[in-house]
Amino acid sequence: MSQRLASKMQDAHWLILIDFMEKHPSLATGKFTSASGKDQYKKLWLELAGVLNGAGYGQSTLEKWQKIITKLWLINLLNFELVFYLV
């Protein structure tokens, strides 16, 4: 499952994603302090999807990018917790 999802993201996508999340940590955590947090969250996701689509490896909708990134994040989190538990 994670192999198939990971294959949808090129190395350039990963670099873009990491750079974007470093610049916008509130998107990575989902925590916004302003009253317009929901709007800001949507705006940042739209911006990220645009940048990822601009990398030149095909186009995906905002919803597809959210699904791919969220699933990969969860898979990595579960793998980390499993390794931590086994150690």
C-alpha positions in Angstrom: 0.0 0.0 0.0 2.7 2.5 1.0 4.8 1.6 -2.0 1.9 2.4 -4.4 1.2 5.7 -2.7 4.9 6.6 -2.5 5.3 6.0 -6.2 2.7 8.7 -7.0 5.1 11.2 -5.4 8.4 12.0 -7.2 11.5 13.1 -5.3 10.8 16.6 -6.4 7.3 16.4 -4.8 8.9 15.3 -1.5 11.4 18.2 -1.5 8.5 20.6 -2.3 6.4 19.2 0.5 9.1 19.3 3.1 10.1 22.9 2.1 6.4 24.0 2.2 5.7 22.4 5.6 8.9 24.0 7.0 7.7 27.4 5.8 4.1 26.8 7.0 4.3 24.6 10.2 0.6 25.4 11.0 -0.4 23.4 7.9 1.7 20.4 9.1 0.2 20.5 12.6 -3.3 21.7 11.5 -3.2 24.3 14.3 -4.1 27.9 13.3 -4.3 30.7 15.8 -6.5 33.2 13.9 -10.2 33.2 13.7 -9.9 32.6 9.9 -7.9 29.4 10.5 -10.2 27.3 8.4 -9.8 29.7 5.4 -6.1 29.9 5.9 -5.9 26.0 6.1 -7.8 25.7 2.7 -5.7 28.5 1.1 -2.4 26.8 2.1 -3.6 23.4 0.8 -4.6 25.0 -2.5 -1.2 26.7 -2.7 0.7 23.5 -1.9 -1.4 21.6 -4.5 -0.5 24.2 -7.1 3.2 24.0 -6.3 3.1 20.2 -6.4 1.2 20.2 -9.7 3.7 22.8 -11.1 6.6 20.3 -10.6 5.9 18.9 -14.0 4.9 15.3 -13.2 1.2 15.5 -13.9 -1.8 17.0 -12.2 -3.8 16.0 -9.2 -6.7 17.6 -7.5 -6.5 19.2 -4.1 -8.4 16.3 -2.6 -6.1 13.7 -4.2 -3.0 15.5 -2.8 -4.5 15.6 0.6 -5.4 12.0 0.5 -1.9 10.9 -0.7 -0.1 13.1 1.8 -2.3 12.2 4.7 -2.1 8.4 4.1 1.7 8.6 3.7 2.0 10.6 6.9 -0.2 8.1 8.8 1.7 5.1 7.4 5.0 6.7 8.4 3.7 7.5 11.9 2.4 4.0 12.4 5.8 2.5 11.2 7.6 4.8 13.6 5.4 3.9 16.6 5.8 0.2 15.8 9.6 0.5 15.6 9.6 2.5 18.8 7.4 -0.1 20.5 9.6 -3.0 19.4 12.8 -1.3 20.6 
